[in-house]
């Protein structure tokens, strides 16, 4: 089996991806600023590497067959981190770099989306063998955003915006499949099983947590909001995810995760 390095290996996507690769029998290296600790899953080889400076990256990449680049930060630095990763991967002669991106990075002019698109192009032009998978928003992200907004008794909801949430473990399974295969270029997008209005998502989340809030529709100005209302963040033709947001909420509510 392959030796596969996962950047952001302790994150929302990186953790289930590491577990999936281990279950598939691969030799897995998990790269993170805060690496795995404890004895729950001792098999990943953990590397404490900060892609913002790249210290320790050559040692982590030695003998690697594929990289899955999951590490990302909405606060900035992704281009610099990707540039360091690409240069180190070229020096180590890594044959395959897999990158997870977002559906709509070429249609929704959010700053974070523009950065993700720039990273895509950096990887495509790197000279490495590459694969890029774009996905819709994770269930976990939708839940986190709604919970943050629900701290107030009045919760603004963007009018006309729809979302297509996808299960992060399904994304991890697809990435594991891609990483164990040959470079495939830009592969078909992966979207969740249903397109849901923002208001319906908020209502479902509040009900699952047993909370009541006053929902206020808000018409957001600007090009990014207009692109979202046009569905630039959606991939209805690639609704291949199986687990709905409602099913995700049901599982989380049982564990008390929706409250708070």
C-alpha positions as CSV (number, residue, x, y, z in Angstrom):
1,X,0.0,0.0,0.0
2,X,1.0,3.6,-0.4
3,X,2.7,6.1,2.0
4,X,0.3,9.1,2.1
5,X,0.8,12.4,3.9
6,X,-2.2,14.4,5.0
7,X,-1.7,18.1,5.8
8,X,-4.1,19.4,8.4
9,X,-4.4,15.9,9.7
10,X,-6.1,16.8,13.0
11,X,-8.7,19.1,11.4
12,X,-12.4,18.6,10.6
13,X,-11.6,16.8,7.3
14,X,-8.0,15.6,8.0
15,X,-8.9,13.5,11.0
16,X,-11.6,11.3,9.3
17,X,-9.3,11.1,6.2
18,X,-6.4,9.8,8.3
19,X,-8.6,7.2,9.8
20,X,-10.0,6.1,6.5
21,X,-6.5,5.8,5.0
22,X,-5.4,3.7,8.0
23,X,-8.5,1.5,7.6
24,X,-7.6,1.0,4.0
25,X,-4.1,-0.3,5.0
26,X,-2.0,2.7,4.0
27,X,1.1,4.0,5.8
28,X,-0.2,7.4,6.9
29,X,1.7,10.5,7.9
30,X,-0.3,13.3,9.6
31,X,1.1,16.8,9.4
32,X,-0.3,19.5,11.7
33,X,0.9,22.3,13.9
34,X,-0.8,20.3,16.7
35,X,-0.1,16.7,15.9
36,X,-2.0,13.6,17.2
37,X,-1.3,12.7,20.8
38,X,-2.4,9.8,23.0
39,X,-2.8,6.2,22.2
40,X,-6.2,6.0,20.6
41,X,-4.8,5.6,17.1
42,X,-1.0,5.2,17.4
43,X,-0.5,4.2,13.8
44,X,-0.3,7.6,12.1
45,X,3.2,9.0,12.0
46,X,2.6,12.5,13.3
47,X,4.7,15.5,12.2
48,X,4.6,18.8,13.9
49,X,5.1,21.1,10.9
50,X,3.8,24.6,10.4
51,X,3.4,25.3,6.7
52,X,3.8,29.0,7.4
53,X,7.5,28.4,7.7
54,X,8.0,24.9,6.5
55,X,10.3,23.7,9.2
56,X,10.5,19.9,9.2
57,X,8.7,19.5,5.9
58,X,11.5,17.8,4.0
59,X,11.7,15.0,6.6
60,X,7.9,14.5,6.6
61,X,7.9,14.2,2.8
62,X,10.8,11.7,2.5
63,X,9.5,8.6,0.7
64,X,5.9,9.8,0.4
65,X,3.8,8.5,-2.6
66,X,1.0,11.0,-2.3
67,X,0.1,14.2,-0.4
68,X,-3.5,15.2,0.4
69,X,-3.5,18.9,1.1
70,X,-6.3,19.6,3.6
71,X,-4.7,22.3,5.7
72,X,-6.4,25.7,5.1
73,X,-7.1,28.9,7.0
74,X,-9.8,31.5,6.2
75,X,-7.6,34.1,8.0
76,X,-4.9,33.9,5.3
77,X,-1.6,32.4,4.4
78,X,-2.9,29.6,2.2
79,X,-0.9,30.6,-0.9
80,X,2.3,30.9,1.0
81,X,1.7,27.5,2.7
82,X,0.8,25.8,-0.6
83,X,3.9,27.3,-2.3
84,X,6.2,25.8,0.4
85,X,4.4,22.5,0.2
86,X,4.8,22.4,-3.6
87,X,8.5,23.3,-3.6
88,X,9.2,20.7,-0.9
89,X,7.2,18.1,-2.8
90,X,9.1,18.7,-6.0
91,X,12.4,18.5,-4.1
92,X,11.3,15.1,-2.6
93,X,10.0,13.9,-6.0
94,X,6.5,13.2,-4.6
95,X,4.5,11.9,-7.6
96,X,1.0,12.9,-6.6
97,X,-0.5,16.0,-4.8
98,X,-4.3,15.9,-4.1
99,X,-6.0,19.2,-3.2
100,X,-9.4,19.7,-1.7
101,X,-11.1,22.9,-2.9
102,X,-14.6,24.4,-2.8
103,X,-17.4,24.3,-5.3
104,X,-17.8,27.9,-6.7
105,X,-14.3,29.2,-6.2
106,X,-14.5,30.4,-9.8
107,X,-18.0,31.9,-9.5
108,X,-18.2,33.4,-6.0
109,X,-15.8,36.3,-5.5
110,X,-15.2,35.8,-1.7
111,X,-11.6,36.5,-0.7
112,X,-11.2,33.0,0.7
113,X,-12.6,31.5,-2.5
114,X,-10.3,33.5,-4.7
115,X,-7.4,32.2,-2.6
116,X,-8.5,28.6,-3.0
117,X,-8.7,29.1,-6.8
118,X,-5.2,30.6,-6.8
119,X,-3.9,27.6,-4.9
120,X,-5.6,25.3,-7.5
121,X,-3.8,27.1,-10.3
122,X,-0.5,27.0,-8.4
123,X,-0.8,23.2,-8.0
124,X,-1.9,22.8,-11.7
125,X,1.2,24.7,-12.8
126,X,3.6,23.0,-10.4
127,X,4.9,20.3,-12.6
128,X,3.7,17.7,-10.1
129,X,1.1,15.0,-10.8
130,X,-2.0,16.5,-9.3
131,X,-5.7,16.0,-8.5
132,X,-8.2,18.6,-7.5
133,X,-11.6,17.8,-5.9
134,X,-14.1,20.6,-5.2
135,X,-16.8,19.9,-2.6
136,X,-19.8,21.8,-1.2
137,X,-19.9,23.0,2.4
138,X,-19.5,20.4,5.1
139,X,-22.3,19.7,7.5
140,X,-19.9,20.6,10.4
141,X,-19.3,24.1,8.9
142,X,-23.0,24.8,8.5
143,X,-23.7,23.8,12.1
144,X,-20.8,25.9,13.5
145,X,-21.9,29.0,11.6
146,X,-25.5,28.7,12.8
147,X,-24.5,28.0,16.4
148,X,-22.3,31.1,16.3
149,X,-25.2,33.2,15.1
150,X,-27.7,31.7,17.6
151,X,-25.8,33.2,20.5
152,X,-28.0,36.2,19.9
153,X,-31.8,36.1,20.4
154,X,-32.2,37.7,16.9
155,X,-30.6,35.6,14.1
156,X,-30.1,37.2,10.7
157,X,-30.6,34.8,7.8
158,X,-29.4,35.7,4.3
159,X,-32.3,35.9,1.9
160,X,-32.3,33.8,-1.3
161,X,-29.2,31.8,-0.3
162,X,-29.2,28.0,-0.6
163,X,-26.7,25.5,0.6
164,X,-25.9,21.9,-0.4
165,X,-24.2,20.4,2.7
166,X,-22.1,17.3,2.4
167,X,-20.9,14.8,5.0
168,X,-17.2,15.2,5.7
169,X,-16.7,11.4,6.0
170,X,-17.9,11.0,2.5
171,X,-15.5,13.6,1.3
172,X,-12.7,11.8,3.2
173,X,-13.7,8.5,1.5
174,X,-13.4,10.1,-1.9
175,X,-10.1,11.7,-1.1
176,X,-8.7,8.4,0.1
177,X,-9.8,6.8,-3.2
178,X,-8.1,9.6,-5.2
179,X,-4.9,9.6,-3.2
180,X,-4.4,5.9,-3.7
181,X,-4.8,6.2,-7.5
182,X,-2.9,8.0,-10.2
183,X,-3.1,11.8,-10.7
184,X,-6.4,12.6,-12.3
185,X,-6.4,16.4,-12.8
186,X,-9.7,18.2,-12.0
187,X,-12.2,15.5,-11.0
188,X,-16.0,15.9,-10.8
189,X,-17.3,18.0,-7.9
190,X,-18.8,16.3,-4.9
191,X,-22.0,17.8,-3.5
192,X,-24.4,16.9,-0.7
193,X,-27.6,15.0,-1.5
194,X,-30.0,18.1,-1.3
195,X,-30.1,21.8,-1.9
196,X,-31.7,23.6,1.1
197,X,-32.6,27.2,1.7
198,X,-30.6,29.0,4.5
199,X,-33.7,29.7,6.5
200,X,-34.7,26.0,6.5
201,X,-31.2,25.0,7.6
202,X,-31.3,27.5,10.4
203,X,-34.8,26.3,11.5
204,X,-33.8,22.7,11.5
205,X,-30.7,23.3,13.5
206,X,-32.5,25.4,16.1
207,X,-35.2,22.7,16.5
208,X,-32.6,20.0,16.9
209,X,-31.0,22.0,19.7
210,X,-34.3,22.8,21.3
211,X,-33.8,26.5,20.9
212,X,-36.0,29.4,19.7
213,X,-34.7,32.5,18.0
214,X,-36.3,35.3,16.0
215,X,-35.2,34.8,12.4
216,X,-34.8,38.0,10.4
217,X,-34.3,37.8,6.6
218,X,-31.4,40.0,5.4
219,X,-30.7,41.0,1.8
220,X,-27.0,41.0,1.6
221,X,-25.4,43.5,-0.9
222,X,-22.4,42.9,-3.1
223,X,-21.2,40.6,-5.8
224,X,-20.5,37.7,-3.6
225,X,-24.0,37.7,-2.1
226,X,-25.4,38.0,-5.6
227,X,-23.3,35.0,-6.8
228,X,-24.6,32.9,-3.8
229,X,-28.2,33.8,-4.7
230,X,-27.5,32.6,-8.2
231,X,-26.4,29.3,-6.8
232,X,-22.7,29.7,-7.5
233,X,-21.9,27.6,-4.4
234,X,-24.0,24.7,-5.6
235,X,-23.4,21.6,-7.6
236,X,-26.9,20.0,-8.0
237,X,-25.8,17.9,-10.9
238,X,-23.2,16.3,-8.6
239,X,-25.5,15.6,-5.6
240,X,-23.7,12.3,-4.9
241,X,-23.5,12.6,-1.1
242,X,-25.8,10.3,0.7
243,X,-26.1,11.6,4.3
244,X,-28.5,14.6,4.6
245,X,-28.1,17.5,6.9
246,X,-31.1,16.3,8.8
247,X,-29.5,12.9,9.5
248,X,-26.3,14.7,10.6
249,X,-28.3,16.8,13.0
250,X,-30.1,13.7,14.4
251,X,-26.8,12.1,15.2
252,X,-25.3,15.3,16.7
253,X,-28.4,16.0,18.8
254,X,-28.2,12.6,20.3
255,X,-24.7,13.4,21.6
256,X,-25.7,16.9,22.8
257,X,-23.5,18.6,20.2
258,X,-26.2,20.8,18.7
259,X,-27.0,22.6,21.9
260,X,-25.0,25.5,23.2
